[in-house]
Amino acid sequence: MGANGANGSLLRVRGIRGFLQGEELLLKRGDEVVVGRSRHCELSVRRSTRYLERADRLNVSDSEAWRTVSRQHVRIAYHRPDHIVIEDLSANGSFLDGQRIDGKANIADIESSPHVLALGSVERLKLEIA
């Protein structure tokens, strides 16, 4: 199938607010990524362009984004377009479309509408089919 078919669909994870704004990952079926502050995360606040541009003059202890995003905040597993699992790994919580994730959440309708994942009080990611 083509890139828009069920077998070839990619999941776009794109930062839309906070340090992660402008960062993007494309996941293929079977991919799993961790998002957080740690440099070891596949999508890392600490390695983001917006953070690196300001790192020398940023007091991270005063940063709302920094204080509310865990080192490993959330895991996103893309099984197929009707089965995306979001696992909250954080101390401060993760929210999918405004609803707190209690352990894990499943997205089954990504082909019909994008979803917004909130990490802490500032960082926002948009999940959609690419």
N, C-alpha and C positions, 0 to 999 in steps of 0.2 A: 504494500500500500504506500501511498505518498506521505509526505510530511504531515498532512492534516488527517490521515486515516488513523484508526485506533492503534495500529501496530507501529506507526512512525511518529506519533505525537510526542513532542517534547514539552516538558513543564518548565516554564520560565519563572524564576524566582528573582524578583527585581526590587531593590531598595527604593522606596518612595519618600522616606522621611528619615531624618537623623543622619548619623555618620554613614549609614549604609545607602543613603540616597545616591542613585546612579550606579550602584554595584549590581551585577547581574550574573546569575548562573543558569545554564540550561541543563536540565536533567533528562536523561533518557530512561525508559522503563528499566526498573531494577536498581536505579541509583538511589543512594541514601546520603544525605549531607547533614552536618551539624553546623548550626549558626550560633555565634556568641562572641564574647570579647577575646577569647584566646586566639593567639596566632595559629594554633593548630586546627582551628575550625576551617571548614571549606569556605565558608562565608564569614569573615572575621572583621569585627569592628576595628580591631587594632591594625589590620592590614588595609583598611578601606582608604580610598583616595582622600576623602574629606577629613578623616582623622590624621593621615600622614601630612596633609597640607598645614595642619594646625598643631601638630604634636609638640613642637618646640615652645609654643606659647600657651599651651592648654594645661590648666590645672585639673587633672582628671578627677580628683577627689571632690571638686565643685561641680562636675558635670552631671546633670540629671541622667543623661543617656548612659554614662559610664556606671553610675551607682545602681541603676535598675536593670542592667543587662548582665546576666551571669556569664562566667567563662564559657560554659557550654549551656546555651539557653534552650535550644529547641532542635529536635531531629526531624527532618522531612524525608519521608520514604515514598518514592514514586513507583508504585507497582504497575498501575495502568490508569488511564484517565478517570475511571470510576472508582479507583481505590488508591487514594493518597492518604498516608497516615502522618499526622503531626503529633509528636510526642514532646510534652513539656518536660524539660530537664532542669528548670530554673527554680530559684528560691522565691522570685518575685512574681512568677506567673507569666503565662502567654495567653493571648486572646485571639480567637479566630472570629472575624466579623463581629467583634464586640463582645463575644461570649467567652468566658474563662474556660480554658482547656483543663479538664480534670483528668490528668494522666495522659490520655491519648484522645485524639479526635480524628474522624475520617471524613474526607471530602469525596463525595460521589458525583458531583455535578460540575466539575471544573470546565467541561466543554461548553456548558451553557452560560456560566458566569464566573468571573474572576473572584478571588477571595483575598481579604486583607488579614495579614498575620501581624499582631502587635507584640513586640518584645519590650518589656519594661514600659516606661512612660513616654518614650520618644521614638524609638526605632519602629519603622513600619515596612513590611514587605508585601508586595503584591504577587500572588500566585495566579498564573494563567497559562493556557495552552499557547505555545509559540507558533 
